[in-house]
Amino acid sequence: MNQRASLLRLILLIFIFHAFWVCPPTYGFKNPEIELKTVHILGIDQSAVILEGTLEIKNPNDLRTKFSGYQYQLEVEGQRLSSGESNRPFQIPALSAITLTIPATVLLEDLVALGEKGIFNRDLVYVLKGTAVLDSFLGQIPLPFSYQDTFNLSDLLREKTRRFLQGL
């Protein structure tokens, strides 16, 4: 039994040597930087406002990073009006950045319901927030992002009416 214990210690020492000197851990790994750059209104149709967010993800590491997707939600005045996700994986090369576009659709009936609460003629606060999911050797790591701005509901509806009349 003594030989067996010695053999196990030798195997353990070889494993530790291999793990720390042959394949040293990456102590300098930094989480990618995620920033929601802008949110644009792409269009307004009979039933919805179509938005698009531009998300920039920077990889500050010497190795490429892999993501398994992202989730998002759009809130206006604290009320969630839209949400979605992408399970489409993507990668970022070492020391570079990529730009993703996040589509969001808000139903006009939801905006009108907000307007009926007496907030029709003032700027409304909206937040587009979410989480990108980083795949790492430690498992999946959620990385949050958020963007806040304002819009005026009556201006949006006026624009919808103008576009409708131009289409006639």
C-alpha positions in Angstrom: 0.0 0.0 0.0 2.9 2.3 0.6 4.0 2.0 -3.0 0.6 2.9 -4.2 0.5 6.0 -2.0 3.9 7.0 -3.4 2.7 6.5 -6.9 -0.4 8.6 -6.3 1.8 11.4 -4.9 4.1 11.2 -7.9 1.2 11.4 -10.3 -0.3 14.4 -8.3 3.1 16.2 -8.4 3.4 15.6 -12.1 -0.2 17.0 -12.6 0.6 20.1 -10.5 3.8 20.7 -12.4 2.1 20.3 -15.7 -0.8 22.5 -14.6 1.2 25.4 -13.3 4.5 25.4 -15.3 3.7 23.8 -18.6 0.2 25.3 -19.0 0.2 28.3 -16.7 -3.2 29.9 -15.9 -4.2 33.1 -17.7 -4.0 35.5 -14.7 -4.5 38.5 -17.0 -7.9 37.6 -18.5 -10.2 40.6 -18.6 -13.9 40.5 -19.2 -14.9 42.0 -22.6 -16.2 45.5 -22.5 -19.8 45.9 -23.6 -21.4 49.2 -24.5 -24.7 50.0 -26.0 -23.7 52.8 -28.3 -27.1 54.0 -29.7 -30.7 53.2 -30.1 -32.4 54.4 -33.3 -36.0 54.4 -34.4 -36.0 52.6 -37.7 -39.6 53.0 -38.6 -43.2 53.2 -37.6 -45.9 51.1 -39.2 -49.6 50.7 -38.4 -49.0 48.6 -35.3 -45.5 49.1 -34.0 -42.4 51.2 -33.6 -39.3 49.3 -34.8 -36.1 50.1 -32.9 -32.5 49.0 -33.4 -29.7 49.1 -30.8 -26.1 49.1 -31.6 -24.0 47.1 -29.2 -20.2 47.2 -29.3 -18.2 44.5 -27.6 -14.4 44.9 -27.2 -12.1 42.0 -26.5 -9.1 43.3 -24.5 -7.4 39.8 -24.3 -4.7 38.2 -26.4 -7.1 35.3 -27.1 -10.4 35.3 -29.0 -13.6 35.2 -26.9 -16.7 33.3 -27.6 -20.3 34.2 -26.8 -23.3 32.0 -26.9 -25.8 34.9 -27.4 -27.6 37.7 -25.6 -30.9 38.7 -24.0 -32.5 42.1 -23.9 -35.6 44.0 -22.7 -36.9 47.4 -23.4 -38.6 49.4 -20.6 -40.5 52.7 -20.9 -41.2 54.5 -17.7 -40.4 51.2 -15.8 -42.8 49.1 -17.8 -41.4 46.3 -20.0 -42.6 46.7 -23.6 -40.4 44.4 -25.5 -37.9 41.6 -24.9 -36.0 39.1 -26.9 -32.9 37.0 -27.2 -30.4 35.6 -29.7 -28.9 32.1 -29.2 -26.7 32.6 -32.2 -23.1 32.2 -31.1 -20.4 34.7 -32.1 -16.7 35.2 -31.6 -14.5 38.3 -31.1 -10.8 38.0 -32.3 -8.1 38.9 -29.9 -7.6 42.6 -29.2 -10.5 43.8 -31.4 -14.2 44.7 -31.3 -17.4 43.8 -33.1 -20.7 45.6 -33.4 -24.0 43.8 -33.0 -27.5 45.2 -33.8 -30.3 44.4 -31.5 -33.8 44.6 -33.0 -36.7 45.6 -30.8 -40.4 46.2 -31.6 -42.8 48.2 -29.4 -46.5 47.9 -30.1 -48.3 51.3 -30.6 -51.1 50.1 -28.4 -48.6 49.8 -25.5 -47.3 53.3 -26.2 -50.9 54.7 -26.3 -51.7 53.0 -23.0 -48.7 54.8 -21.5 -50.1 58.1 -23.0 -53.4 57.5 -21.3 -51.7 57.6 -18.0 -51.2 61.3 -18.4 -47.6 61.2 -19.7 -48.5 62.0 -23.3 -46.8 65.4 -23.7 -43.6 64.9 -21.8 -40.4 63.1 -22.6 -40.5 59.4 -21.5 -37.5 57.6 -20.1 -36.7 54.3 -21.9 -34.0 51.8 -21.0 -32.7 49.1 -23.3 -30.8 46.6 -21.2 -29.6 43.1 -21.4 -26.9 40.5 -20.9 -24.4 39.0 -23.3 -23.3 35.5 -22.4 -19.6 34.9 -22.5 -18.4 31.3 -22.9 -15.3 30.7 -20.8 -13.3 27.9 -19.3 -15.2 28.6 -16.1 -18.5 28.3 -17.8 -21.0 30.9 -19.0 -20.5 34.4 -17.6 -23.3 37.0 -18.0 -22.0 40.4 -19.0 -24.7 43.2 -18.6 -25.3 46.2 -20.8 -27.7 49.1 -20.6 -28.7 52.3 -22.4 -31.0 55.0 -21.2 -32.5 57.9 -23.1 -35.8 59.7 -23.6 -38.4 60.2 -26.3 -41.7 62.1 -26.7 -44.7 60.0 -27.4 -46.7 62.8 -29.0 -43.8 63.4 -31.4 -43.7 59.7 -32.3 -47.4 59.6 -33.0 -47.2 62.8 -35.0 -44.4 61.3 -37.1 -46.5 58.1 -37.6 -49.4 60.2 -38.9 -47.2 62.2 -41.2 -45.7 59.1 -42.7 -49.2 57.6 -43.1 -50.5 60.7 -44.9 -47.4 60.7 -47.2 -48.2 57.1 -48.2 -51.7 58.0 -49.4 
